[in-house]
Amino acid sequence: MNRPVTAVFAALEALLVVGIGVGLPVVVLSSLWAFQYGLQIDWIVFWRAAVDVWLVGHGVDLTLQLSPATAAASGVTGADAPISVTIAALGFSVLTFLLAVRAGRAIAETPHRVMGVLVSIGAFALLSTGLAASARHELATPSFVQGIVLPTLVYAVPLVAMAEVTRRRRDAEPDPVTGWVARTVGRLPGAVRVVTAAALRIGVGSAAVLLAVSGLVVGLLLVTSYAELITLYEGAHGGFLGGLALTLGQLALLPDLVVWAASWLVGPGFALGTGSGVSPLGTTVGPLPAVPFLGALPTADLPFGFVGLLVPVVASFVVATLLRGRVHAALRRAGIDDLLRRVVVGVAAGVVAGLAVGLLAWAASGSAGPGRLVDVGPDPLLVGAFAALEVGLPAALALTVSIRKFLGHDDEGHDDDGREDDRREDARREDARRDDARREHTRREDDLRAAGAGRDRDRDEAHAVGPEITDDHGDAEATPSRRRLPRLPTRASLPSLPSLPSIPSRRRREHDDDATGPIDVVATPPEPAGTGTATGSGRGARDDDGDVTEQIDGLTR
């Protein structure tokens, strides 16, 4: 695959991601336009609405404005004021993230990985720019700058990360930017690199476990509140297409609901409007919009809600305990395996988890409409601080205190400090070296086999050339593609040999001896050269036979 083909392929990958993301709301809203509204409204309205939904799904702020006639007809004070929607429908972001991972893996398989990644990101940015420009209207205006930057970031980050992961798996050469980053990281002190890597592992792992448990909680709430959800669907009176559009919107907000559940498990909880709050320690909920999935949320205090606070603590302790051996082995190889460094790793892991959960809480919070709905979702700063505390302390405890020692067991014969992990790491490195040597040996064999096949091909071509091309001096003209081979002697070029004499059979000789007695054998002199015949018998014939045999043997050699 050459460079132009790679560029076209990368641009098509970006077009596919944008097409799927925007196509889902376009298909649903176009169906409403055709069947629900009978093609009576201009289709461009539904196009702009679909693009607005896609942009909001990537965190772009949207400003809505009611027309003066509609605001006056509503009879609501302040209805003519602008309405800001700043909460992100993270379902579209998750879809873009997953498709970008797939695109990064596909582009990294091409021979021009760097160019493909750059072209794909550039094409996605151009498409986002066009969509943001086409969706601008005086009644619904998305932020133009955010419409270019935020969707492109959501696409570019997983694309570059997956392309780098695929490159490492293929043992390919790094690009200049990646090489510069690797050299910069390599210049850092060994202690900083080891502590940072360990903190990233524990912090990200703890945040992932917290989100997984939150997803299970949300699924359980939706299943147990099935009757309430059906009642709200029936109360919407949207019909089939209206229910389909409502379901699509709820699926887009489902990741937000998971982040809200994680904020609830961390402790601060989340808000469903100004003055409301849902947390393990208390629940205060005011009037809610008739969105079906909101019927699954708790509206009263839970008797054992405080048990949810143990989820991030237990998750951090379990993850840190599972990674304890590797962390100790890495610290020992760097020569910094002491109590202080272990505590630092635990605290840094808490900071990483707090940043990750706080960032998700920031994306899943904001304004969702007018009035009380200007305050929806968790407080990102508060949620991040609680997550850092609930993850950092258990991680530091798990890295510094041995469970067996805490329970009073004898640790003799057990390697709590990670020596077994050291041996495994050494074995893994030895296996890696052997694999590299095996691949190098296989590569050399392939090269030799290819060289041998090339020589055979050249020889076959030389046989197929025919007579040699000679110059004026009669020497064979040596060319790179036609090698001279020695000509085989033909029958015409062989020297003339005397014909072999006829030797009488044994029975005939015995008959002649009985009839005439001894026969005098007279050697016949050979005929002149060029006749090609010779006759004789007895000793002279045998001598001629010997000479002929020697000549034939010489020729055959």
Order of alpha helices (4+ residues) and beta strands (2+ residues): alpha-alpha-beta-alpha-beta-alpha-alpha-beta-alpha-alpha-alpha-alpha-alpha-beta-beta-beta-alpha-alpha-alpha-beta-alpha-alpha-alpha-alpha-alpha
